[in-house]
Amino acid sequence: MPLELFIAPPFDLALETLAAVLAAMAADPAFRDIASTTTSSGEAYLFSSLYLEHDHAAFLAEQDASCVLTP
């Protein structure tokens, strides 16, 4: 899931709020499976390490980012 999604409707989170939420999640053991990957274009994506290995998540993020660039 791209982090950019959370600053757009319906969430409309300010960047500061999003950063605070991510920091709180990182400190909470209940969210220890939430990891991130960054695409070659610099977009950050979140994924659950319970369901995806990092390499697979990185591949999916790159594919998603490239679909946005290629109509």
KEVO-60199 format. One record per residue: x, y, z of N, C-alpha, C, CB in turn; residue in three letters. Coordinates in steps of 0.1 Angstrom, whole numbers, always signed. Atoms other than C-alpha are relative to their C-alpha. Glycine has a CB too. Example, Ala and Ser with C-alpha at 12.3 -4.5 7.8 and 13.67 -1.06 7.14 Angstrom:
+9; -12; +0; +123; -45; +78; +9; +12; +0; -10; +0; +12; ala
-9; -11; +0; +137; -11; +71; -8; +11; +8; +4; +5; -14; ser
% end
This chain:
+8; -12; +0; +0; +0; +0; +9; +12; +0; -10; +0; +12; met
-9; -12; +0; +16; +33; -10; -3; +10; +11; -2; +7; -14; pro
+2; -10; -11; +21; +58; +18; -8; +12; -5; +13; +4; +6; leu
+7; -11; +7; +9; +85; -6; -15; -1; +2; +4; +1; -14; glu
+15; +2; -2; -26; +70; -2; -5; +7; +12; -3; -15; +0; leu
+5; -6; -12; -29; +83; +33; +0; +15; +1; +9; -5; +12; phe
+1; -14; +0; -24; +119; +24; -11; +5; -9; +14; +6; -3; ile
+11; -3; +9; -52; +118; -1; -13; -3; +6; +2; -7; -14; ala
+13; +4; -5; -90; +116; +5; -2; -16; -1; -11; +7; -8; pro
+8; -5; -11; -106; +99; +23; +8; +2; +13; -12; -9; +3; pro
-7; -1; -12; -78; +99; +49; +5; +14; +3; +13; -9; -1; phe
-5; -14; -1; -63; +134; +43; +9; +3; +12; -12; +9; +0; asp
-9; -2; -11; -36; +130; +68; +11; +10; -4; +7; -14; +5; leu
-11; -9; +2; -10; +157; +72; +13; -8; +1; +0; +12; +10; ala
-13; +8; +0; +26; +145; +66; +5; -2; +14; +10; +7; -8; leu
-5; +1; -14; +34; +152; +103; -8; -10; +7; -2; +14; +7; glu
+9; +10; -7; +4; +131; +114; +4; -14; -5; -15; +3; -3; thr
-4; +13; +5; +14; +103; +91; +13; -5; +6; +1; +1; -16; leu
-13; +3; -6; +49; +104; +104; -1; -5; +15; +10; +12; -1; ala
+3; +3; -14; +36; +103; +140; -7; -14; +1; -8; +10; +7; ala
+7; +13; +0; +13; +73; +132; +10; -11; -3; -11; +0; -10; val
-10; +10; +4; +42; +54; +115; +9; -2; +12; +7; +4; -12; leu
-10; +1; -11; +65; +61; +145; -7; -8; +11; +4; +14; +5; ala
+7; +7; -10; +38; +49; +169; -2; -15; -3; -14; +6; +3; ala
+1; +14; +4; +32; +17; +149; +14; -7; +1; -5; +0; -15; met
-14; +7; -1; +70; +10; +148; +3; -3; +14; +10; +9; -6; ala
-3; +3; -14; +71; +12; +186; -10; -10; +6; -1; +13; +7; ala
+11; +9; -5; +40; -10; +191; +3; -15; -5; -14; +4; -4; asp
-2; +14; +4; +47; -48; +191; -11; -6; -8; +3; -9; +12; pro
+11; +5; +7; +13; -54; +177; +1; +2; -15; -13; +7; +5; ala
-2; -3; +14; +25; -39; +144; +14; -4; -5; -2; +15; -3; phe
-14; +3; +4; +59; -56; +142; +1; -6; -14; +5; -10; +10; arg
+0; +6; +14; +49; -73; +109; -1; +11; -11; -11; -10; -1; asp
+2; -10; +11; +44; -40; +91; +14; +5; -3; -8; +12; +5; ile
-14; -4; +5; +75; -32; +70; -2; +9; -12; +8; -13; -4; ala
+2; -9; +11; +82; -8; +42; +11; -4; -11; +2; +14; +4; ser
-9; +1; +11; +99; -8; +8; -1; +13; -8; -3; -13; -9; thr
+0; -12; +8; +109; +20; -15; +3; -3; -14; +10; +11; +6; thr
-1; +3; +15; +105; +19; -53; +12; +8; -5; -13; +4; -7; thr
-11; -7; +7; +132; +31; -77; -3; +14; -2; +3; -7; -13; ser
+4; -14; +2; +112; +63; -81; -2; +7; +13; -13; +1; -8; ser
+0; -7; -13; +113; +70; -44; -13; -1; +8; +3; +13; -1; gly
+13; +1; -7; +77; +60; -34; +2; -11; +11; -11; -4; -10; glu
+0; +9; -11; +73; +43; -1; -13; -8; +1; +3; +7; +14; ala
+12; +9; -1; +50; +13; +3; +1; -8; +13; +0; -10; -12; tyr
+1; +8; -12; +39; -6; +34; -5; -14; -4; -9; +6; +11; leu
+5; +13; +2; +33; -43; +36; +2; -8; +13; +8; -8; -12; phe
-1; +9; -12; +29; -71; +61; +10; -11; -3; -14; -6; +4; ser
-9; +11; +1; +58; -94; +65; -5; -14; +4; +13; +3; +8; ser
+7; +13; -3; +34; -121; +77; -5; -6; -13; -11; +2; +10; leu
+6; +5; +12; +20; -124; +42; +9; +2; -13; -13; +7; -2; tyr
-9; -3; +12; +48; -111; +18; +14; +0; +5; -4; +13; -7; leu
-14; -1; -2; +85; -116; +17; +4; +14; -6; +8; -11; -6; glu
-4; -14; +5; +104; -83; +12; +2; +1; -15; +13; +4; +7; his
-3; +0; +14; +115; -92; -23; -13; +0; -8; +9; -11; -5; asp
+13; +1; +7; +79; -100; -34; -7; +14; +2; -8; -11; +6; his
+6; -13; -2; +66; -68; -18; +7; +11; -8; +1; +4; +15; ala
-7; -10; +8; +93; -47; -35; -4; -2; -15; +15; -2; +1; ala
+4; +2; +14; +84; -63; -69; -14; +6; -2; +0; -15; -3; phe
+14; -5; +2; +47; -56; -64; -1; +16; +1; -9; -6; +11; leu
+0; -14; -1; +54; -20; -53; +6; +6; -13; +9; +5; +12; ala
-6; -5; +13; +76; -15; -85; -11; -1; -11; +12; -7; -4; glu
+10; +2; +10; +48; -29; -106; -11; +11; +1; -6; -14; +1; gln
+10; -10; -2; +22; -6; -90; +4; +14; -4; -4; -1; +15; asp
-6; -13; +4; +44; +24; -94; +1; +2; -15; +13; +3; +7; ala
-1; -2; +14; +50; +17; -130; -13; +0; -7; +8; -12; -6; ser
+13; -1; +6; +13; +13; -137; -5; +14; +1; -10; -10; +7; cys
+4; -14; -2; +8; +48; -124; +6; +8; -11; +3; +5; +14; val
-7; -8; +10; +34; +61; -148; -4; -4; -15; +15; -2; +2; leu
+3; +5; +13; +22; +40; -178; -15; -2; -1; +7; -13; -3; thr
+15; +1; +1; -15; +46; -187; -4; -12; -8; -6; +12; -6; pro
% end
